[in-house]
Amino acid sequence: MMNVLITAGGSGIGFAMGQAFAKAGWQVWVTDIDEGALQDCPDDWERDVVDASDAAAMAKLFDRVGAHWGSLNAVCANAGIAGPTALVEDIELDDWRRCVSVNLESSFLTAKFAGPMLKDTKGSMVLTSSTAGIYGFPNRAPYASAKWGVIGLMKTLAMEWGPSGVRVNAICPGAVEGPRMTGVMEREAAAKGTTLETIRDGYAAGVSMRQLVQAEDIANMAAFLCSDGARLVSGQVMAVDGHTENPDPKA
């Protein structure tokens, strides 16, 4: 049976990824820093409380995966945080570092420890970036910078691992419906002195399909990228966003 490890899989996009892989018949292992969220996951999923930006914790995680499963066919590096919402000159260095660490260094650590196992199975890796990693994002410099970095990491991994038969791709979600995105919009509304509804309408107006993304849309792409149907898809940036026309619509 095929198996997949998903970081930050206790809720949101990561949880939806777990559901998509499980539906396709995969064994699922999820990590999260929120123990409560993990308890709400299906009983047949493996679960671990892990900070994906902690090198020692990640090393121990992959030791457990190897001991329990013996192999790994796919990994989704999905851990991330929104980071501060402010102009660059108003962002504290510690807040910058925390955002970059969780969004970029967690992907590096996942790749570092997953690489040998994926080479053994000629497996696949998916990294969660963002449309902010394609266009930039005013008032979200740490987040956008980290997500650009995720794409650079993905491109490099695809080159390094391709000769071993491992495929690596990145998904760039647009604005995904859910509590996390609502929080981002609320902070942006406060920074711009406007309402949540105005910001939400602006996000929807900035994409051709005039709607926000669902977590399931991202999950379905991840499952496809790790399937045999995508056997020669590697090194690609897959935007799942309804086609962004204007990354910073002035609502």
C-alpha positions as CSV (number, residue, x, y, z in Angstrom):
1,M,0.0,0.0,0.0
2,M,1.2,3.5,-0.8
3,N,1.8,5.9,2.1
4,V,2.0,9.6,2.6
5,L,3.3,11.9,5.3
6,I,1.7,15.4,5.6
7,T,3.0,18.1,7.9
8,A,0.4,20.5,9.4
9,G,-2.2,17.9,8.6
10,G,-4.5,18.4,11.6
11,S,-6.7,21.0,10.0
12,G,-7.3,23.1,6.9
13,I,-5.4,22.3,3.7
14,G,-3.3,19.6,5.3
15,F,-6.4,17.8,6.7
16,A,-8.1,18.0,3.3
17,M,-4.9,16.5,1.8
18,G,-5.2,13.6,4.2
19,Q,-8.8,13.0,3.2
20,A,-7.9,13.1,-0.5
21,F,-5.1,10.6,-0.2
22,A,-7.2,8.3,2.1
23,K,-10.0,8.4,-0.5
24,A,-7.4,7.2,-3.1
25,G,-6.5,4.3,-0.9
26,W,-3.2,5.6,0.7
27,Q,-2.1,5.2,4.3
28,V,-1.9,8.6,5.9
29,W,0.4,10.0,8.6
30,V,-0.2,13.6,9.7
31,T,1.7,15.9,12.0
32,D,0.7,19.1,13.7
33,I,1.6,21.4,16.6
34,D,-2.1,21.3,17.7
35,E,-2.7,18.1,19.6
36,G,-6.5,18.9,19.7
37,A,-6.7,19.1,15.9
38,L,-4.9,15.7,15.6
39,Q,-7.4,14.1,17.9
40,D,-10.2,15.0,15.4
41,C,-8.4,13.1,12.6
42,P,-9.7,9.7,11.6
43,D,-8.6,6.9,13.8
44,D,-6.9,5.0,11.0
45,W,-4.4,7.9,10.4
46,E,-1.1,7.9,12.1
47,R,-0.7,11.1,14.1
48,D,2.2,13.0,15.7
49,V,2.5,16.3,17.6
50,V,5.6,17.8,15.8
51,D,6.9,21.3,15.2
52,A,8.0,21.0,11.6
53,S,10.6,23.8,12.0
54,D,12.4,21.9,14.8
55,A,15.2,19.8,13.3
56,A,15.5,17.4,16.2
57,A,11.8,16.7,16.3
58,M,11.7,16.2,12.5
59,A,14.6,13.7,12.7
60,K,12.8,11.7,15.3
61,L,9.6,11.8,13.3
62,F,11.2,10.3,10.2
63,D,12.9,7.6,12.4
64,R,9.4,6.7,13.6
65,V,8.0,6.6,10.1
66,G,10.8,4.4,8.9
67,A,10.4,2.0,11.9
68,H,6.6,1.8,11.5
69,W,6.1,1.9,7.8
70,G,9.5,0.9,6.5
71,S,9.1,3.1,3.4
72,L,7.6,6.4,2.3
73,N,6.0,7.0,-1.1
74,A,5.0,10.7,-0.8
75,V,5.4,13.7,1.5
76,C,3.5,17.0,1.6
77,A,5.5,19.8,3.2
78,N,2.5,21.9,4.2
79,A,3.5,23.6,7.5
80,G,3.2,27.4,7.5
81,I,2.0,30.5,9.4
82,A,0.7,33.8,8.2
83,G,3.3,35.9,9.9
84,P,2.8,39.6,10.6
85,T,0.7,42.0,8.6
86,A,2.6,45.3,8.4
87,L,4.9,47.4,6.3
88,V,8.5,46.2,6.1
89,E,9.8,49.0,8.2
90,D,7.3,48.1,11.0
91,I,8.1,44.4,11.2
92,E,10.3,43.1,14.0
93,L,13.2,40.9,13.1
94,D,12.0,38.1,15.5
95,D,8.6,38.1,13.8
96,W,10.3,37.9,10.4
97,R,12.5,35.0,11.4
98,R,9.6,33.1,12.9
99,C,7.6,33.4,9.8
100,V,10.4,32.4,7.5
101,S,11.4,29.5,9.8
102,V,8.0,27.9,9.8
103,N,7.2,28.5,6.1
104,L,10.6,27.8,4.6
105,E,12.9,26.0,7.0
106,S,10.1,23.5,7.8
107,S,10.1,22.6,4.1
108,F,13.8,22.2,4.0
109,L,13.8,20.0,7.1
110,T,11.0,17.9,5.6
111,A,13.0,17.4,2.4
112,K,16.2,16.8,4.3
113,F,14.8,13.8,6.2
114,A,12.4,12.6,3.5
115,G,14.9,12.5,0.7
116,P,16.6,9.2,1.3
117,M,13.2,7.4,1.8
118,L,11.7,9.0,-1.3
119,K,14.7,7.9,-3.4
120,D,14.2,4.3,-2.2
121,T,10.6,4.3,-3.5
122,K,11.0,6.8,-6.5
123,G,8.4,8.8,-4.7
124,S,7.0,12.3,-4.8
125,M,7.1,15.5,-2.8
126,V,4.7,18.4,-2.8
127,L,5.5,21.7,-1.2
128,T,2.8,24.2,-0.3
129,S,3.8,27.7,-1.5
130,S,1.3,30.4,-2.3
131,T,0.3,32.9,-5.0
132,A,2.3,35.3,-2.7
133,G,5.3,33.3,-3.8
134,I,4.6,34.2,-7.4
135,Y,3.4,37.8,-7.2
136,G,4.5,39.2,-3.8
137,F,2.1,40.5,-1.2
138,P,2.0,44.0,0.2
139,N,2.1,44.1,4.0
140,R,3.1,40.5,4.1
141,A,6.8,40.6,3.3
142,P,8.0,37.7,5.5
143,Y,5.3,35.4,4.2
144,A,5.8,36.3,0.5
145,S,9.6,36.0,0.9
146,A,9.4,32.6,2.5
147,K,6.9,31.3,-0.1
148,W,9.2,32.5,-3.0
149,G,11.9,30.6,-1.2
150,V,9.8,27.5,-1.1
151,I,9.6,27.6,-4.9
152,G,13.3,28.0,-5.2
153,L,13.8,25.0,-2.9
154,M,11.3,22.9,-5.0
155,K,13.1,23.7,-8.2
156,T,16.4,22.7,-6.7
157,L,15.1,19.5,-5.2
158,A,13.5,18.5,-8.6
159,M,17.0,18.9,-10.1
160,E,18.8,17.1,-7.4
161,W,16.4,14.2,-7.0
162,G,15.2,13.8,-10.6
163,P,18.0,11.4,-11.5
164,S,16.8,9.2,-8.6
165,G,13.3,9.1,-10.0
166,V,11.8,11.4,-7.4
167,R,9.3,14.1,-8.5
168,V,9.0,17.4,-6.7
169,N,6.4,20.1,-7.3
170,A,4.9,23.1,-5.5
171,I,1.3,24.1,-5.2
172,C,0.4,27.8,-4.9
173,P,-3.0,28.2,-3.4
174,G,-4.9,31.5,-3.8
175,A,-7.0,32.7,-0.9
176,V,-8.4,29.6,0.7
177,E,-11.7,29.8,2.6
178,G,-11.3,29.0,6.3
179,P,-10.4,30.5,9.8
180,R,-6.8,31.1,8.9
181,M,-7.6,33.2,5.8
182,T,-10.3,35.0,7.7
183,G,-7.7,36.0,10.2
184,V,-5.4,37.3,7.5
185,M,-8.2,39.3,6.0
186,E,-9.2,40.8,9.4
187,R,-5.6,41.9,10.0
188,E,-5.5,43.4,6.5
189,A,-8.8,45.2,7.0
190,A,-7.4,46.7,10.3
191,A,-4.2,47.8,8.6
192,K,-6.1,49.4,5.7
193,G,-8.8,50.9,7.9
194,T,-11.6,49.1,6.1
195,T,-14.0,46.2,6.6
196,L,-13.6,42.4,6.4
197,E,-16.3,42.3,3.8
198,T,-14.5,44.8,1.6
199,I,-11.2,42.9,1.8
200,R,-13.0,39.6,1.1
201,D,-14.7,41.1,-2.0
202,G,-11.4,42.5,-3.1
203,Y,-9.7,39.0,-3.0
204,A,-12.5,37.5,-5.0
205,A,-12.4,40.4,-7.5
206,G,-8.7,39.8,-8.1
207,V,-9.2,36.4,-9.7
208,S,-10.8,35.5,-13.0
209,M,-13.3,33.0,-11.5
210,R,-14.4,35.6,-8.9
211,Q,-14.3,33.2,-5.9
212,L,-12.1,32.0,-3.1
213,V,-10.5,28.5,-3.1
214,Q,-11.6,25.6,-1.0
215,A,-9.1,23.4,0.8
216,E,-10.3,20.4,-1.2
217,D,-9.1,22.1,-4.4
218,I,-5.6,22.1,-3.1
219,A,-5.9,18.6,-1.8
220,N,-7.0,17.2,-5.1
221,M,-4.0,18.7,-6.8
222,A,-1.6,17.3,-4.2
223,A,-3.1,13.8,-4.7
224,F,-2.9,14.1,-8.4
225,L,0.8,15.2,-8.3
226,C,1.7,12.2,-6.2
227,S,-0.2,9.8,-8.5
228,D,1.0,7.8,-11.5
229,G,-1.1,10.2,-13.6
230,A,1.5,12.8,-13.0
231,R,4.5,10.5,-13.5
232,L,6.5,13.1,-15.6
233,V,5.3,16.2,-13.8
234,S,8.2,17.6,-11.8
235,G,9.7,21.0,-11.0
236,Q,6.4,22.7,-11.6
237,V,4.6,25.6,-9.9
238,M,0.9,24.7,-9.8
239,A,-1.3,27.7,-9.0
240,V,-4.7,26.6,-7.7
241,D,-6.3,30.1,-7.4
242,G,-9.0,30.6,-10.0
243,H,-6.4,32.5,-12.0
244,T,-5.1,35.6,-10.3
245,E,-5.5,38.7,-12.4
246,N,-4.5,41.3,-9.8
247,P,-2.6,40.1,-6.7
248,D,-3.3,43.3,-4.8
249,P,-6.8,44.4,-5.9
250,K,-7.8,47.9,-4.6
251,A,-11.2,47.1,-3.3
